[in-house]
Each structure stands twice: as structure tokens, then as C-alpha cells.
Amino acid sequence: MSAQPVTFPRHWPAVGDSESGWSVNEGRLQLDGRPVDDWIAGRRTPLYLYSRHVIEAQVRRVRDILPAGCELHYALKANPHPPLVQYLRGLVDGADVASAGEMQLALAAGFAAQHIGFAGPGKQASEIDQARQAGVTVTAESMRQIEAVASAGARSVALRINAGQQMRASGMRMAGGASAFGIDSEQVGQAVALAQGLGLQVSGLHLYAGSQNLEAGQIAENIRQAADTACQVAPALGEGSLHWVNVGGGLGVPYFPGEKALELEPIAGALQQAAQQVAALGARLRIELGRYLVAEAGVYLTRIIDEKWSRGRHYLILDGGLHHHQAACGNFGQVIKRPFPIALSRSSGRPAARTPRRENHDLVGPLCTPMDSFARDLELEDAQPGDLMAIFRSGAYGASASPQAFLGHEPAGEWLV
Ligand SMILES: Cc1ncc(COP(=O)(O)O)c(C=O)c1O
């Protein structure tokens, strides 16, 4: 029998997963034609496997819609695995970091200081000092941060602006209304005056509305609004002061049944227009993406280590769980708990059942909390201890966004192939 595309119980016939190199052959998952058990031989599960060529394909998809001169930044918070950051350094133009730790990671991966943006609502004086020493311009998110940047002896600062409008379709909204992120647009004049009074050049403007947005029209509108805001603020900055305008991103990926891959065309149009506006200010346009570049490149592999019946429900107990992948357990900002795309891979050591039964299972991890659950009532054929479960769309906000120390289990392995 030849290899088939991977399908997911209760999900769509996955768009893009054949492109990802994953397929299934006689109940066993394979990557680029090689059984997954062979790939991971000698490594322990649970393990995150990240694919270079899926990352590269996503970067290409984005590059195809970028206007000339628009910089593509990678937001390390989505996945800071050092080999992956290093790999992305060769594909993108810069990095966005949210702490001194991420900044050091970006510098160690070879990103140049002038191509690193450092945003985040709370920065310690020591972090601002490290940024100044490295030559990284800090993006201030409050009046006090502007003062702290000046006190550290920096010459320039960027300002993150909390625009007036909310991005409705975002999974996680981070601007509009009251927000811990950025300086309200109506206070930006005051912030600019403060920075200038302290001898700081305002060299960047940063607007970021929210993450995991699957509505291209909304993202396009947000980009238009960000560019308009930059045009309103720029005249106060003085000739030659502004070097870049970062209009954010928030491009989402489909995780759940019924969700569709994002259309990039409307975003392309908005970027084109924004690039012209920003060029007229003498600055470069920048977008920053995390999830969109890496989510589809990652698969979390976890083994079934036990099974049992309890009052009519069948449980499959895995060696991995919430402590490695809280997003897939529905505990990373999701309102409704729904399963990520999950596929079974029969262990290489056992033959297929003669008469395979399709049964419903609850997939749970090893932690003593009911939150540690990947799916309820998931229909699988011939699932047994020793088999692998593969959780797709796991390349972003996985290992580093999970409470790995909780209950003292081993951290997940991570491997870029
Ligand atoms: C300031 C900033 N930039 C970039 C990102 C990355 O967003 P995404 O992974 O949705 O592209 C985030 C996510 O929260 C963010 O807060």
C-alpha cells in the first residue's frame, strides 16, 4: 500500500499537511517517506520535531506578498529553540524579542543589534542596560520606560502605540481600549515630547494588535490603521529621526475543525499601501511574525504508555501532556477546549490488529489534573500502548509556553530536522 495524506479525526482533510512532508503508510506516520519511529530512534519521547523545509516554505509564502523594502521579523516568543532561531536568522531580516534572555538568544544566533526590536510591557533596568550595551533600541511601552531608557544612557528609543481600535477576530487581543501594551495613541504626543526632552531620538514606531487572527480583511485594516497612525505621529519626530514602522502581524493558522487557512492577498494590498506611506516618511516598513512562520513546522510526538476503562469511558494515557504543550490542552488563552489535529502512528514493533476496531478514547497526559487532556471521545483505529500520538500545528507556543517544571517530569526534547 502506498503512502496516504494524514487525516485527523473530526478535522478537515488537512490543507498543507501533504506539503509538510508528513504522510501515513499502513497505520504508521512517515516524514519525507521515512517512518517516524526511524526518525526518532535513539531519542526519547515526548519530543517536538520541527521541520526546516516547512519553515522555509512559510517564509517564502510571506516573502511573496511583501512589498520591496518591507522587513520581515521573527518574533522569538513563538519558538525560541536555539537551532530554529539560528535557522530563521538566515531567512528573515530581523528578530523581535520580549526579554533580555530572548535578546541574548537573538544576538547569539547572529541577528545584528540594529535588526532587533525589544518590546514588552515590563522591562527591568538591567534589561534596558543590556540592550544599550548591545546596541539594541528598546521599544518603550510607558512614560517610565522612556525615562529608564534615557537613564541607561541610550540615544534612541522606539515607541509602542496602543491604537484606538480593537482587532475583533484575534485569538488574543493586545491593543485597542485600555491595555497594558503600548502607550495610548492619545498620549503619544506627550511621549514624544518626553523622549525628545530627555535627548532621545524616536527612531521606531511599533503597533501590534493581537495574535492568531484568521480574518485577512481585519489584519489588512489593522495594517492600514497602523500606517495612518505612524503618518500622524511622524511630523513631531523631526526630520530623519524615524527609521522604521512596525505594523505587527498576528497572522493565524487553522487549528480547529472549520477553520480555514488565511488568505494572504488582502494583506498584500494593505502592506503595499503602507510601504508607500512609510517610505514617504523616510522610514522602512516592518512586520513581525511568530506563529505563522513556525506553527505548522512542528509536531509533538508523545507515546501511549497506559490505557484503562472507567465507567464507560476509555482512557489512553500518554507520556506527554499539559506540562509540555498547554496550548494543545486548551489552556493557552482558548475559550473553548477543542483538540488540535492529532494522528496515531502504530509502533514499529507491533503488527496491525487483524480486525482493527475503531473506538472512542479520551487522550490524557501523566499529570494529576483534569486539565491535562488533549482530546475527549477521539475516534481512533487500533490504538494501543507503545503507539505514538502526533499532535500537529505544534511549532509555536509549545515547549517554551508550557509549565515544564510542573510536577517534576522531564522536559520535552526538541529537534530541528
Ligand atoms: C509584540 C508582539 N509581537 C509579535 C508577537 C507574535 O505574534 P504571532 O505569534 O501571532 O505572530 C506577539 C505575540 O503575542 C507580540 O506580543
The ligand as an ORCA input file, in Angstrom:
! r2SCAN-3c Opt
* xyz 0 1
  C       4.586     42.421     20.411
  C       4.370     41.110     19.771
  N       4.945     40.837     18.598
  C       4.784     39.665     17.973
  C       4.014     38.659     18.525
  C       3.905     37.362     17.807
  O       2.614     37.107     17.413
  P       2.264     35.899     16.452
  O       2.934     34.695     17.001
  O       0.792     35.826     16.492
  O       2.777     36.234     15.084
  C       3.385     38.890     19.756
  C       2.552     37.857     20.357
  O       1.975     37.967     21.390
  C       3.568     40.145     20.398
  O       3.022     40.404     21.584
*
